[in-house]
Amino acid sequence: MNYTNLSTTELKVSTICLGTMTFGNQNTEHEAHAQLDYAIERGINFIDTAEMYPIGGNAQILGSTERHIGSWLHKIGSSEREKLVVATKIAGPNRGLDYIRQPLDFSKKSIQDAVELSLKNLQIDSIDLYQMHWPERVMNMFGQRGLTKIDTNWEDNIFEVLTIFNELIKDGKIKHIGVSNENPYGVMRFLMESEKHNLPRIATIQNPYSLLNRLFEVGLSEVCMRENVGLLAYSPLGFGTLSGKYLHGINPEYRMAMFPQFTRYTGENAVKATRLYNDLAEANNLTITQMALAFVNQQNFVTSTIIGATSLEQLKVNIDAFEVVLSPEVLAEINKIQELIPNPAP
């Protein structure tokens, strides 16, 4: 396992991060513990979750992901917990998720309540990395490539948000902060306010990045490399699409069948691109999973790649894929496909 510093922080993290959004819905508590045990055995020390998980959740199972991780952290004990980096996220405004909290915003009460509940669920005293799951303002994300008008209803409150996080850091409730599903404007506003007022600096950005979605390279990559904000790349397999399993139809047990509302990776061009990537992988004696994960891992702006699985076998395959190093020739062929069908799954 390889390790790197989490941006400018003192935290040393594995370049593979265990994503946990299936815990509590697709995976039982026992299965969640088995995945966590195996991940740690393989050298992973970085765990990512969120208050809104599990995916496809509802009011009845809300928070069960954090609780399953919490019961595991309690089981392994405080000395082992100290070797890990635990990250979670607060949900921003989103239609259909009002059961999480009212109101869904980044006000002082909302942030404090969310942090306290995550600490309780995770059974820990401090969160190593606390992230804003998506911005308060309406912007281009989740299937949208560009922005043609701004959200005039949003009032810039980034100074206030950083002030709240500063208090929580001083209280020892959280250690570092990050953003998620952000764009260059948001990243720079947070950096500007932190520098101007000597407030906590965002260490990371958690955004999608895969063979099917390389939009991070447009604007955000330069900002983050120059400003030392590390990318935690999520959906490196495009919701399982880049495992190649959907090329032969959708099994009722597959995630796409369980959550048909997540159409991000199911478009015609995404399917075409996946077939081309699959053919390229096979021509080089690779699986598409190996090629997709190796590609993300080899980008110098990626701090850690978030992988998830619903079985130990999937988890093993995904971790093993990070041992693959793609040749310059394969990377050149990947870029040819990207030029042909650019970012089909934003």
TITITI-881729 format. One record per residue: x, y, z of N, C-alpha, C in turn; residue in three letters. Coordinates in steps of 0.1 Angstrom, whole numbers, padded with zeros to 4 digits, always signed. Example, Ala and Ser with C-alpha at 12.3 -4.5 7.8 and 13.67 -1.06 7.14 Angstrom:
BEGIN
+0132-0057+0078+0123-0045+0078+0132-0033+0078ALA+0128-0022+0071+0137-0011+0071+0129+0000+0079SER
END
This chain:
BEGIN
+0008-0012+0000+0000+0000+0000+0009+0012+0000MET+0005+0022-0008+0012+0035-0008+0005+0045+0000ASN+0012+0054+0006+0007+0065+0015+0011+0078+0011TYR+0004+0088+0014+0007+0102+0011+0002+0111+0021THR+0007+0123+0022+0001+0133+0031-0012+0139+0025ASN-0021+0141+0034-0034+0147+0030-0032+0162+0029LEU-0029+0166+0017-0026+0180+0014-0016+0185+0023SER-0018+0197+0030-0008+0203+0039-0010+0198+0053THR-0018+0189+0056-0021+0184+0069-0010+0174+0074THR-0010+0171+0086-0001+0161+0092-0006+0147+0090GLU-0017+0145+0084-0023+0132+0082-0017+0124+0071LEU-0013+0112+0074-0008+0103+0063-0019+0093+0060LYS-0023+0093+0047-0034+0085+0043-0030+0075+0032VAL-0036+0064+0031-0034+0054+0020-0040+0060+0007SER-0034+0057-0004-0038+0062-0017-0051+0055-0021THR-0055+0046-0014-0069+0040-0015-0077+0043-0003ILE-0089+0048-0005-0098+0052+0006-0110+0043+0004CYS-0114+0037+0016-0126+0028+0015-0139+0036+0016LEU-0147+0036+0005-0160+0042+0005-0170+0033+0011GLY-0180+0038+0018-0189+0030+0026-0203+0032+0024THR-0207+0038+0013-0221+0042+0011-0231+0031+0010MET-0226+0019+0008-0235+0007+0008-0238+0001+0021THR-0230+0005+0032-0232+0000+0045-0246+0004+0050PHE-0254-0005+0054-0267-0002+0060-0279-0003+0051GLY-0276-0006+0038-0286-0008+0028-0283-0020+0020ASN-0273-0019+0011-0268-0031+0004-0260-0040+0012GLN-0254-0035+0022-0245-0043+0031-0250-0043+0045ASN-0250-0055+0052-0254-0055+0066-0243-0051+0075THR-0245-0049+0088-0235-0045+0097-0223-0055+0097GLU-0227-0068+0097-0217-0079+0097-0208-0078+0084HIS-0214-0075+0073-0207-0074+0060-0198-0061+0060GLU-0204-0051+0066-0196-0038+0067-0183-0041+0075ALA-0185-0047+0086-0173-0050+0095-0163-0059+0088HIS-0168-0069+0080-0159-0077+0072-0151-0069+0062ALA-0157-0060+0055-0150-0051+0046-0140-0043+0053GLN-0144-0037+0064-0135-0028+0071-0122-0036+0076LEU-0125-0048+0081-0114-0057+0086-0104-0060+0074ASP-0110-0063+0062-0102-0067+0051-0094-0055+0046TYR-0101-0043+0045-0094-0031+0040-0082-0028+0049ALA-0084-0028+0062-0073-0025+0071-0062-0036+0070ILE-0065-0048+0068-0055-0059+0066-0047-0056+0054GLU-0053-0050+0043-0046-0047+0031-0038-0034+0032ARG-0039-0027+0043-0031-0015+0045-0039-0002+0043GLY-0051-0002+0040-0060+0010+0039-0062+0016+0053ILE-0059+0029+0054-0061+0035+0067-0071+0047+0066ASN-0077+0048+0055-0086+0060+0052-0100+0055+0049PHE-0110+0060+0057-0124+0056+0056-0132+0068+0053ILE-0141+0068+0043-0149+0079+0040-0164+0075+0041ASP-0172+0084+0048-0186+0081+0049-0193+0095+0048THR-0206+0095+0052-0214+0108+0052-0226+0106+0060ALA-0231+0117+0065-0243+0116+0074-0255+0111+0066GLU-0256+0113+0053-0268+0109+0045-0267+0095+0041MET-0256+0088+0042-0255+0074+0038-0263+0065+0047TYR-0268+0054+0042-0264+0047+0030-0271+0053+0017PRO-0266+0050+0006-0271+0054-0007-0285+0048-0009ILE-0294+0055-0015-0308+0050-0016-0315+0049-0003GLY-0311+0058+0006-0316+0057+0020-0330+0063+0021GLY-0334+0063+0034-0347+0069+0038-0346+0072+0053ASN-0356+0078+0058-0356+0082+0072-0353+0070+0082ALA-0357+0058+0078-0356+0046+0086-0341+0042+0088GLN-0334+0043+0077-0320+0038+0077-0310+0049+0077ILE-0314+0061+0077-0305+0073+0077-0295+0071+0089LEU-0282+0073+0085-0272+0073+0095-0266+0059+0098GLY-0272+0048+0093-0268+0035+0096-0254+0032+0091SER-0249+0039+0081-0236+0037+0076-0226+0041+0087THR-0228+0053+0092-0219+0058+0103-0220+0049+0115GLU-0232+0044+0118-0234+0036+0130-0227+0023+0128ARG-0227+0017+0116-0220+0004+0114-0205+0006+0115HIS-0200+0017+0110-0186+0021+0112-0183+0023+0126ILE-0192+0030+0133-0190+0033+0148-0189+0020+0156GLY-0197+0010+0153-0197-0002+0161-0184-0010+0158SER-0179-0008+0146-0166-0015+0143-0154-0007+0150TRP-0155+0006+0149-0144+0014+0156-0144+0011+0171LEU-0156+0009+0177-0157+0005+0191-0151-0008+0193HIS-0153-0017+0184-0148-0031+0186-0133-0032+0185LYS-0127-0024+0176-0112-0025+0174-0105-0017+0185ILE-0111-0008+0192-0105-0001+0203-0098+0012+0199GLY-0096+0021+0209-0091+0034+0206-0077+0034+0200SER-0068+0025+0205-0054+0025+0200-0054+0022+0185SER-0062+0013+0180-0063+0010+0166-0070+0022+0158GLU-0080+0028+0164-0087+0039+0158-0077+0050+0155ARG-0068+0053+0164-0058+0064+0162-0049+0062+0150GLU-0049+0050+0145-0040+0047+0133-0048+0051+0120LYS-0061+0054+0121-0070+0056+0110-0073+0070+0107LEU-0077+0073+0095-0082+0087+0092-0097+0085+0088VAL-0105+0091+0096-0120+0089+0094-0126+0102+0089VAL-0132+0101+0077-0138+0113+0071-0153+0111+0070ALA-0161+0122+0072-0175+0122+0069-0179+0135+0064THR-0192+0137+0061-0197+0148+0054-0210+0153+0059LYS-0213+0166+0058-0226+0172+0061-0233+0174+0048ILE-0246+0171+0047-0254+0173+0035-0258+0187+0034ALA-0258+0192+0022-0263+0206+0019-0277+0205+0014GLY-0283+0216+0009-0296+0216+0005-0298+0207-0007PRO-0309+0200-0007-0312+0190-0018-0326+0186-0017ASN-0333+0187-0028-0347+0183-0028-0348+0168-0026ARG-0357+0164-0018-0360+0150-0015-0352+0144-0003GLY-0344+0153+0003-0336+0148+0015-0340+0155+0028LEU-0351+0161+0028-0356+0169+0040-0356+0160+0052ASP-0357+0147+0051-0357+0139+0063-0344+0139+0071TYR-0333+0144+0064-0320+0144+0071-0320+0154+0083ILE-0325+0166+0080-0324+0177+0089-0332+0189+0084ARG-0338+0197+0093-0345+0209+0088-0339+0221+0096GLN-0335+0231+0089-0333+0231+0074-0320+0225+0070PRO-0319+0221+0058-0306+0216+0052-0298+0227+0048LEU-0289+0232+0056-0280+0243+0052-0268+0242+0060ASP-0259+0253+0059-0246+0253+0066-0247+0264+0077PHE-0258+0265+0083-0259+0275+0095-0251+0269+0107SER-0249+0277+0117-0241+0273+0128-0248+0261+0135LYS-0261+0262+0137-0269+0251+0143-0268+0238+0135LYS-0270+0239+0122-0270+0227+0114-0257+0220+0114SER-0246+0228+0113-0233+0222+0113-0230+0216+0126ILE-0233+0223+0137-0230+0218+0150-0238+0205+0153GLN-0251+0205+0149-0259+0193+0151-0254+0182+0143ASP-0250+0184+0131-0246+0173+0122-0233+0167+0127ALA-0223+0176+0132-0211+0171+0137-0213+0163+0150VAL-0222+0167+0159-0224+0160+0171-0231+0146+0168GLU-0240+0146+0158-0246+0133+0155-0236+0124+0149LEU-0227+0129+0140-0217+0120+0134-0208+0115+0144SER-0204+0123+0154-0195+0119+0164-0201+0107+0173LEU-0214+0109+0175-0222+0099+0183-0223+0086+0175LYS-0227+0087+0162-0228+0075+0154-0215+0068+0152ASN-0204+0075+0150-0191+0069+0147-0184+0065+0160LEU-0190+0069+0172-0184+0066+0185-0169+0070+0186GLN-0167+0082+0181-0153+0088+0182-0154+0102+0188ILE-0143+0107+0193-0142+0120+0199-0139+0131+0189ASP-0133+0128+0178-0129+0138+0168-0130+0132+0154SER-0135+0140+0144-0135+0136+0130-0123+0142+0123ILE-0115+0133+0117-0102+0137+0111-0104+0147+0099ASP-0115+0144+0091-0117+0152+0079-0132+0154+0078LEU-0137+0167+0079-0151+0170+0078-0154+0177+0065TYR-0163+0172+0057-0165+0178+0043-0179+0183+0041GLN-0181+0193+0033-0194+0197+0029-0197+0190+0016MET-0208+0181+0017-0211+0171+0007-0214+0178-0007HIS-0220+0189-0007-0221+0197-0019-0225+0211-0014TRP-0223+0221-0023-0225+0235-0019-0239+0238-0015PRO-0241+0249-0008-0254+0254-0006-0260+0260-0018GLU-0252+0267-0026-0257+0273-0039-0260+0263-0049ARG-0269+0266-0058-0272+0257-0070-0261+0259-0080VAL-0255+0249-0085-0244+0249-0095-0244+0237-0103MET-0235+0237-0113-0234+0225-0122-0228+0213-0115ASN-0236+0203-0112-0231+0191-0107-0242+0180-0109MET-0238+0167-0107-0247+0156-0109-0254+0156-0122PHE-0246+0154-0133-0251+0153-0146-0251+0165-0155GLY-0246+0176-0149-0246+0189-0157-0231+0192-0160GLN-0229+0195-0173-0215+0198-0176-0211+0213-0174ARG-0220+0222-0176-0217+0236-0176-0227+0244-0168GLY-0224+0257-0167-0232+0267-0159-0235+0279-0168LEU-0248+0282-0170-0252+0293-0178-0257+0305-0170THR-0262+0302-0158-0266+0313-0149-0263+0310-0135LYS-0261+0320-0127-0258+0318-0113-0270+0318-0104ILE-0268+0312-0092-0279+0312-0082-0279+0325-0075ASP-0288+0334-0079-0289+0347-0073-0296+0347-0059THR-0301+0335-0055-0308+0334-0042-0297+0331-0031ASN-0286+0327-0035-0275+0323-0025-0267+0336-0021TRP-0266+0338-0008-0258+0349-0002-0245+0343+0003GLU-0234+0348-0002-0221+0343+0002-0219+0343+0017ASP-0218+0331+0023-0216+0330+0037-0204+0322+0041ASN-0194+0321+0032-0182+0313+0033-0174+0317+0045ILE-0173+0330+0048-0166+0335+0060-0173+0329+0072PHE-0186+0330+0073-0193+0325+0085-0191+0310+0086GLU-0192+0302+0075-0190+0288+0076-0176+0284+0081VAL-0166+0291+0076-0152+0288+0081-0151+0292+0096LEU-0158+0302+0100-0157+0306+0114-0163+0295+0123THR-0174+0290+0118-0180+0278+0126-0171+0267+0127ILE-0164+0263+0115-0155+0252+0115-0143+0255+0124PHE-0139+0268+0125-0127+0271+0133-0130+0269+0148ASN-0143+0272+0152-0147+0269+0166-0147+0254+0169GLU-0152+0246+0159-0152+0232+0161-0138+0225+0161LEU-0129+0231+0154-0115+0226+0154-0109+0230+0168ILE-0111+0242+0172-0106+0246+0186-0112+0237+0197LYS-0124+0233+0195-0131+0224+0205-0126+0210+0204ASP-0119+0207+0193-0114+0193+0191-0124+0184+0185GLY-0135+0189+0180-0146+0181+0174-0142+0176+0160LYS-0135+0184+0153-0130+0181+0139-0116+0185+0138ILE-0108+0179+0129-0094+0183+0127-0092+0191+0115LYS-0097+0187+0103-0095+0193+0091-0108+0194+0083HIS-0109+0202+0073-0121+0204+0065-0119+0202+0050ILE-0129+0199+0043-0128+0197+0028-0142+0200+0022GLY-0142+0202+0009-0154+0204+0001-0156+0192-0008VAL-0168+0191-0013-0172+0180-0022-0181+0185-0033SER-0180+0179-0045-0189+0184-0056-0188+0199-0058ASN-0176+0204-0057-0174+0218-0059-0168+0222-0072GLU-0168+0235-0076-0161+0239-0088-0150+0249-0085ASN-0143+0254-0095-0132+0263-0092-0135+0275-0084PRO-0147+0281-0087-0151+0293-0079-0152+0290-0064TYR-0159+0279-0061-0161+0276-0047-0148+0273-0040GLY-0139+0266-0046-0126+0263-0040-0118+0276-0037VAL-0118+0284-0047-0110+0297-0045-0117+0306-0035MET-0130+0306-0034-0136+0315-0024-0133+0310-0010ARG-0133+0297-0008-0129+0291+0005-0114+0294+0008PHE-0106+0293-0002-0091+0296+0000-0089+0311+0003LEU-0096+0319-0004-0094+0334-0002-0099+0338+0012MET-0110+0333+0017-0115+0337+0030-0106+0331+0041GLU-0101+0319+0039-0092+0313+0050-0079+0321+0051SER-0074+0325+0039-0061+0333+0039-0064+0347+0045GLU-0074+0353+0041-0077+0367+0045-0079+0368+0060LYS-0086+0358+0066-0090+0359+0080-0083+0349+0089HIS-0073+0342+0083-0065+0332+0091-0075+0322+0097ASN-0083+0316+0088-0093+0306+0092-0089+0293+0086LEU-0095+0282+0091-0091+0269+0086-0091+0268+0071PRO-0082+0261+0065-0080+0260+0051-0085+0246+0046ARG-0093+0246+0035-0098+0233+0030-0086+0225+0025ILE-0085+0213+0029-0074+0204+0026-0077+0196+0014ALA-0090+0193+0011-0094+0183+0001-0106+0188-0007THR-0108+0181-0018-0120+0182-0026-0124+0168-0030ILE-0136+0164-0027-0141+0151-0031-0150+0153-0043GLN-0146+0149-0055-0153+0151-0067-0153+0138-0075ASN-0162+0136-0084-0161+0124-0093-0150+0126-0103PRO-0143+0114-0105-0132+0114-0115-0131+0100-0120TYR-0132+0098-0133-0131+0085-0139-0129+0086-0154SER-0127+0075-0161-0126+0075-0175-0138+0081-0182LEU-0150+0081-0175-0162+0086-0181-0165+0100-0176LEU-0157+0105-0167-0160+0119-0162-0146+0125-0158ASN-0140+0132-0167-0127+0139-0164-0129+0154-0163ARG-0141+0159-0160-0143+0173-0159-0134+0180-0149LEU-0129+0172-0139-0120+0178-0129-0108+0184-0136PHE-0104+0179-0147-0092+0184-0154-0094+0198-0160GLU-0107+0202-0161-0110+0215-0167-0112+0226-0155VAL-0101+0233-0152-0102+0243-0142-0098+0238-0128GLY-0104+0228-0123-0102+0224-0110-0088+0218-0108LEU-0083+0211-0118-0070+0204-0116-0059+0215-0114SER-0059+0225-0121-0048+0236-0120-0050+0243-0106GLU-0062+0246-0103-0065+0253-0090-0059+0244-0079VAL-0063+0231-0079-0059+0223-0068-0045+0219-0067CYS-0038+0218-0079-0024+0215-0079-0016+0228-0074MET-0020+0239-0079-0013+0252-0075-0016+0255-0060ARG-0028+0252-0055-0031+0256-0041-0030+0244-0031GLU-0025+0233-0036-0023+0221-0027-0036+0217-0020ASN-0046+0215-0028-0059+0209-0023-0060+0195-0030VAL-0060+0185-0022-0060+0171-0027-0073+0166-0032GLY-0073+0160-0044-0085+0153-0049-0087+0140-0042LEU-0099+0138-0036-0104+0124-0032-0114+0120-0043LEU-0109+0112-0052-0117+0109-0064-0127+0098-0061ALA-0140+0102-0063-0150+0092-0060-0156+0087-0074TYR-0163+0076-0073-0169+0069-0085-0158+0067-0096SER-0147+0062-0092-0137+0059-0102-0141+0048-0112PRO-0151+0040-0108-0157+0030-0117-0171+0034-0122LEU-0174+0046-0120-0187+0051-0126-0199+0043-0121GLY-0200+0042-0108-0212+0035-0102-0212+0020-0107PHE-0200+0015-0109-0199+0001-0114-0198-0001-0129GLY-0201+0010-0136-0202+0009-0151-0188+0005-0156THR-0178+0010-0151-0164+0007-0156-0159-0007-0151LEU-0167-0015-0145-0164-0029-0142-0167-0037-0154SER-0175-0031-0163-0179-0038-0176-0192-0046-0174GLY-0197-0047-0162-0208-0057-0159-0221-0053-0166LYS-0223-0040-0169-0235-0035-0175-0235-0037-0190TYR-0224-0041-0196-0223-0043-0210-0231-0055-0215LEU-0234-0064-0205-0242-0076-0208-0256-0076-0202HIS-0261-0064-0199-0274-0063-0193-0273-0060-0179GLY-0285-0056-0173-0285-0052-0159-0292-0063-0150ILE-0284-0069-0142-0289-0079-0133-0297-0072-0122ASN-0309-0078-0118-0317-0071-0108-0310-0068-0095PRO-0299-0075-0092-0291-0073-0080-0281-0061-0081GLU-0279-0057-0094-0269-0046-0096-0275-0033-0091TYR-0265-0024-0088-0269-0011-0082-0278-0003-0091ARG-0275-0003-0104-0283+0004-0114-0298+0000-0114MET-0300-0013-0111-0314-0018-0111-0320-0014-0098ALA-0312-0014-0087-0318-0011-0074-0321+0004-0073MET-0313+0013-0079-0315+0027-0078-0315+0033-0092PHE-0326+0031-0100-0327+0035-0113-0327+0051-0115PRO-0329+0058-0104-0329+0073-0105-0315+0078-0107GLN-0305+0070-0105-0291+0074-0107-0287+0071-0121PHE-0290+0080-0130-0288+0078-0145-0275+0084-0150THR-0267+0088-0141-0255+0096-0145-0246+0088-0155ARG-0245+0075-0154-0236+0067-0162-0243+0058-0172TYR-0256+0061-0174-0263+0051-0183-0266+0057-0197THR-0262+0069-0200-0265+0075-0213-0258+0067-0224GLY-0263+0069-0236-0259+0062-0248-0244+0064-0250GLU-0238+0076-0249-0224+0079-0251-0216+0072-0240ASN-0221+0071-0228-0214+0065-0217-0212+0050-0220ALA-0223+0044-0226-0222+0030-0229-0212+0028-0241VAL-0212+0037-0251-0203+0036-0262-0189+0037-0257LYS-0186+0047-0248-0173+0049-0243-0168+0037-0235ALA-0177+0031-0227-0173+0020-0219-0169+0008-0228THR-0176+0006-0238-0173-0005-0248-0159-0003-0253ARG-0156+0009-0257-0143+0012-0263-0132+0010-0252LEU-0134+0015-0240-0124+0013-0229-0123-0002-0226TYR-0134-0009-0227-0133-0024-0224-0125-0031-0235ASN-0127-0027-0247-0119-0033-0258-0104-0030-0257ASP-0101-0017-0253-0087-0013-0251-0081-0021-0240LEU-0088-0023-0229-0082-0031-0218-0079-0045-0222ALA-0089-0051-0229-0087-0065-0233-0076-0066-0242GLU-0074-0057-0251-0063-0057-0261-0049-0056-0254ALA-0049-0052-0242-0037-0050-0234-0036-0060-0222ASN-0044-0070-0223-0044-0081-0213-0048-0075-0199ASN-0057-0066-0199-0062-0060-0186-0077-0062-0185LEU-0082-0061-0173-0097-0059-0172-0100-0045-0172THR-0112-0041-0176-0115-0027-0176-0115-0021-0162ILE-0117-0029-0152-0116-0025-0138-0102-0021-0135THR-0092-0029-0139-0078-0026-0136-0074-0013-0143GLN-0078-0012-0156-0074+0000-0164-0080+0012-0158MET-0093+0012-0154-0100+0024-0149-0094+0028-0136ALA-0092+0019-0127-0086+0023-0114-0072+0028-0115LEU-0064+0021-0123-0050+0024-0125-0049+0038-0131ALA-0058+0042-0141-0058+0055-0147-0060+0066-0136PHE-0070+0064-0128-0072+0074-0118-0060+0075-0108VAL-0055+0064-0104-0044+0064-0094-0032+0070-0100ASN-0029+0070-0113-0017+0076-0119-0018+0091-0121GLN-0029+0097-0118-0030+0112-0120-0024+0119-0108GLN-0015+0128-0111-0007+0134-0100-0015+0144-0091ASN-0027+0147-0095-0036+0156-0087-0045+0148-0078PHE-0044+0134-0079-0053+0126-0070-0045+0122-0058VAL-0051+0126-0046-0045+0122-0033-0049+0108-0029THR-0061+0105-0031-0066+0091-0027-0078+0088-0036SER-0079+0076-0040-0091+0071-0048-0100+0064-0039THR-0113+0068-0039-0123+0061-0031-0129+0050-0038ILE-0128+0038-0033-0134+0026-0038-0145+0020-0029ILE-0155+0015-0035-0166+0008-0027-0169-0005-0033GLY-0175-0013-0025-0179-0027-0030-0190-0032-0022ALA-0197-0042-0027-0208-0048-0020-0204-0062-0016THR-0192-0067-0019-0188-0080-0015-0173-0079-0013SER-0167-0089-0005-0153-0089-0002-0146-0092-0015LEU-0151-0100-0024-0145-0104-0037-0143-0091-0045GLU-0154-0083-0046-0153-0070-0054-0142-0062-0047GLN-0142-0061-0034-0132-0052-0027-0118-0057-0030LEU-0115-0070-0030-0102-0076-0033-0098-0072-0047LYS-0107-0074-0057-0104-0071-0071-0100-0056-0072VAL-0108-0048-0066-0105-0033-0067-0092-0029-0061ASN-0089-0035-0049-0076-0031-0043-0064-0037-0051ILE-0066-0049-0056-0055-0055-0065-0052-0046-0077ASP-0063-0040-0082-0061-0032-0095-0051-0021-0093ALA-0049-0016-0081-0039-0005-0079-0025-0009-0080PHE-0022-0022-0082-0009-0027-0085-0005-0026-0100GLU-0015-0023-0108-0013-0021-0122-0008-0007-0125VAL+0002-0006-0134+0007+0007-0139+0005+0007-0154VAL-0002+0017-0159-0005+0018-0173+0007+0024-0181LEU+0010+0018-0192+0021+0023-0201+0017+0036-0207SER+0027+0044-0212+0024+0056-0219+0015+0053-0232PRO+0017+0042-0238+0010+0038-0250-0005+0036-0246GLU-0008+0029-0235-0022+0027-0231-0028+0041-0227VAL-0021+0049-0220-0026+0062-0217-0029+0071-0229LEU-0021+0069-0239-0023+0077-0252-0036+0072-0258ALA-0039+0059-0258-0051+0053-0264-0063+0057-0256GLU-0062+0058-0243-0073+0063-0234-0076+0077-0238ILE-0066+0086-0240-0069+0099-0244-0075+0101-0258ASN-0073+0091-0267-0079+0091-0280-0094+0089-0278LYS-0098+0080-0269-0112+0077-0267-0119+0089-0260ILE-0111+0095-0251-0117+0107-0244-0119+0118-0254GLN-0110+0120-0264-0112+0130-0274-0124+0127-0283GLU-0127+0114-0285-0138+0109-0294-0151+0111-0287LEU-0152+0107-0274-0164+0108-0266-0160+0115-0253ILE-0159+0128-0252-0154+0135-0240-0165+0135-0229PRO-0161+0131-0217-0169+0132-0205-0183+0129-0207ASN-0187+0116-0211-0201+0113-0214-0209+0112-0201PRO-0203+0111-0190-0211+0110-0177-0207+0120-0167ALA-0211+0133-0169-0207+0143-0160-0214+0142-0146PRO
END
